[in-house]
Amino acid sequence: MKSRSLLAVIIGAAIAVAGAVATPSAQVVWQDVIRNLRHPDRAVRLAAVQQLGRATYVAAADAVAQLIVDPDDRVQQAAIEAEMLFFLIDEFEDTQAAFNAGPLVRGALPAPPVVVDRLIAAMRDENERIRFDAVHALGAIAEAPISASQVEALSDQFEHYDPIVRAMTCRVFGRLRVAEVAPELIVALGDSSPIVRAFALEALGRVRAETAVPHLLSMLIRERERDSLAPQALLAMARIAPASGLDHFRKRLADKNALMRRAAVEGIGRLKDRDSIDAVKQILAKDKSNEVRLAAHFALNALGEVQTHHLAAAMVLRDVGFVARDYLLEIGRPAVPGIESALKVAKDARHRADLVQLVGFIGGREDVSIVRPFLQDKNKRVAYVTDNTIVRLNQRQ
């Protein structure tokens, strides 16, 4: 991953402004570059989209989106890359890395609907790599809620012949928390591809589909099967947190499998099972798994004992920081004081940037004062992320 400097963005914006008033020989005339996106020569189209992407000329996002479904593969790929430069705060080696980096990489500016529309359309492309890049870019760029027509168009991909497209369709719906596709996700639990089954299971938990609970219980019963997804099924059930799951969560607190223990603790927290609070505290004190101990912090927070400062501090951990991030996103605005405490002592630049960006996702306008000092951070990426976060916060009602 490459960090994009704030200076580069400012220069790109300055060139855009200058281009509108300068002579063609002195500055780039951006309208001519945008016109070249419709040029019959693919080399001209390719050069134009690459130029717009390098300059992060966001005003061209709608026009560039049309090239995501261009007849030429290289032009398509360049258009997808340009849209990622427009709407993500970092540059990534590939689209999969961008998706896997999680939601905090999204910039403050929402992508126009046409960008999402064209990325969904490109998932039907004949070129395997274009399909792969389109669906991963979609998951990285799109933000909830997407429109009903976009949900319908994306739902069509559950029947795609490529299992990677089907699997990523599940992941994108899970990330966007689109609950209305729960019936299709349940059907996907019987998919011929194990990767599709696994991601359908994850998505059902993320969209909190209570209708999936009987299917999850059935998977727990078949735990001893060779390809069992029982731990993932219990984690999905913990995210849904049905009252009927409480006994299952209690029974798994001492399970040999760490993911089972994590799921059990999460479920107890979401169900606010105070009778299990002593057991959760014992797990926090003695469990050897970082992931399980983080779940204990999350559960205790749900049970009324504030733990958000511990979760925020744990975001610096490379192996489980994403788990702490997701807990804080779920907790929402009440987590901001804990994040502020962690920010005051965060020494790692990546950690500071993630914490600042997190405030942008869960905070409000009143929290601008918390992050504003980081505009002067010695690390350029932290300063850039802070600028982006302030824009996001100021967009809130």
Secondary structure as the mmCIF struct_conf table of DSSP 4:
data_model
#
loop_
_struct_conf.conf_type_id
_struct_conf.id
_struct_conf.beg_label_comp_id
_struct_conf.beg_label_asym_id
_struct_conf.beg_label_seq_id
_struct_conf.end_label_comp_id
_struct_conf.end_label_asym_id
_struct_conf.end_label_seq_id
STRN STRN1 LYS A 2 SER A 3
HELX_LH_PP_P HELX_LH_PP_P1 ARG A 4 SER A 5
HELX_RH_AL_P HELX_RH_AL_P1 LEU A 6 GLY A 19
TURN_TY1_P TURN_TY1_P1 ALA A 20 VAL A 21
BEND BEND1 ALA A 22 ALA A 22
TURN_TY1_P TURN_TY1_P2 PRO A 24 ALA A 26
BEND BEND2 GLN A 27 GLN A 27
HELX_RH_AL_P HELX_RH_AL_P2 TRP A 30 ARG A 35
HELX_RH_3T_P HELX_RH_3T_P1 ASN A 36 ARG A 38
BEND BEND3 PRO A 40 ASP A 41
HELX_RH_AL_P HELX_RH_AL_P3 ARG A 42 ARG A 54
TURN_TY1_P TURN_TY1_P3 ALA A 55 THR A 56
HELX_RH_3T_P HELX_RH_3T_P2 VAL A 58 ALA A 60
HELX_RH_AL_P HELX_RH_AL_P4 ALA A 61 ALA A 65
HELX_RH_3T_P HELX_RH_3T_P3 GLN A 66 VAL A 69
BEND BEND4 PRO A 71 ASP A 72
HELX_RH_AL_P HELX_RH_AL_P5 ASP A 73 PHE A 87
STRN STRN2 LEU A 88 LEU A 88
BEND BEND5 ILE A 89 ILE A 89
STRN STRN3 ASP A 90 GLU A 91
BEND BEND6 GLU A 93 ASP A 94
HELX_RH_AL_P HELX_RH_AL_P6 THR A 95 ASN A 100
TURN_TY1_P TURN_TY1_P4 ALA A 101 ALA A 101
HELX_RH_3T_P HELX_RH_3T_P4 PRO A 103 VAL A 105
STRN STRN4 ARG A 106 ARG A 106
BEND BEND7 ALA A 108 LEU A 109
HELX_LH_PP_P HELX_LH_PP_P2 PRO A 110 PRO A 112
HELX_RH_AL_P HELX_RH_AL_P7 PRO A 113 ALA A 122
TURN_TY1_P TURN_TY1_P5 MET A 123 ARG A 124
BEND BEND8 GLU A 126 ASN A 127
HELX_RH_AL_P HELX_RH_AL_P8 GLU A 128 ILE A 141
BEND BEND9 ALA A 144 ALA A 144
HELX_LH_PP_P HELX_LH_PP_P3 PRO A 145 SER A 147
HELX_RH_AL_P HELX_RH_AL_P9 ALA A 148 SER A 155
HELX_RH_3T_P HELX_RH_3T_P5 ASP A 156 GLU A 159
BEND BEND10 TYR A 161 TYR A 161
HELX_RH_AL_P HELX_RH_AL_P10 PRO A 163 ARG A 175
TURN_TY1_P TURN_TY1_P6 LEU A 176 ARG A 177
HELX_RH_3T_P HELX_RH_3T_P6 ALA A 179 VAL A 181
HELX_RH_AL_P HELX_RH_AL_P11 ALA A 182 ALA A 188
TURN_TY1_P TURN_TY1_P7 LEU A 189 GLY A 190
BEND BEND11 SER A 192 SER A 193
HELX_RH_AL_P HELX_RH_AL_P12 PRO A 194 ARG A 206
TURN_TY1_P TURN_TY1_P8 VAL A 207 ARG A 208
HELX_RH_3T_P HELX_RH_3T_P7 GLU A 210 ALA A 212
HELX_RH_AL_P HELX_RH_AL_P13 VAL A 213 ILE A 221
TURN_TY1_P TURN_TY1_P9 ARG A 222 ARG A 224
BEND BEND12 GLU A 225 GLU A 225
TURN_TY1_P TURN_TY1_P10 ARG A 226 ASP A 227
HELX_RH_AL_P HELX_RH_AL_P14 ALA A 230 ILE A 240
HELX_RH_3T_P HELX_RH_3T_P8 ALA A 243 GLY A 245
HELX_RH_AL_P HELX_RH_AL_P15 LEU A 246 LYS A 251
TURN_TY1_P TURN_TY1_P11 ARG A 252 ALA A 254
BEND BEND13 LYS A 256 ASN A 257
HELX_RH_AL_P HELX_RH_AL_P16 ALA A 258 ARG A 270
TURN_TY1_P TURN_TY1_P12 LEU A 271 LYS A 272
HELX_RH_3T_P HELX_RH_3T_P9 ARG A 274 SER A 276
HELX_RH_AL_P HELX_RH_AL_P17 ILE A 277 LYS A 286
BEND BEND14 LYS A 288 LYS A 288
HELX_RH_AL_P HELX_RH_AL_P18 ASN A 290 ALA A 302
TURN_TY1_P TURN_TY1_P13 LEU A 303 GLY A 304
HELX_RH_AL_P HELX_RH_AL_P19 THR A 308 ALA A 314
TURN_TY1_P TURN_TY1_P14 MET A 315 VAL A 316
TURN_TY1_P TURN_TY1_P15 ARG A 318 VAL A 320
HELX_RH_AL_P HELX_RH_AL_P20 GLY A 321 ILE A 331
HELX_RH_3T_P HELX_RH_3T_P10 ARG A 333 ALA A 335
HELX_RH_AL_P HELX_RH_AL_P21 VAL A 336 VAL A 345
BEND BEND15 ASP A 348 ASP A 348
HELX_RH_AL_P HELX_RH_AL_P22 ALA A 349 ILE A 362
HELX_RH_3T_P HELX_RH_3T_P11 ARG A 365 ASP A 367
HELX_RH_AL_P HELX_RH_AL_P23 VAL A 368 VAL A 371
HELX_RH_3T_P HELX_RH_3T_P12 ARG A 372 GLN A 376
BEND BEND16 LYS A 378 ASN A 379
HELX_RH_AL_P HELX_RH_AL_P24 LYS A 380 ASN A 394
TURN_TY1_P TURN_TY1_P16 GLN A 395 GLN A 395
#
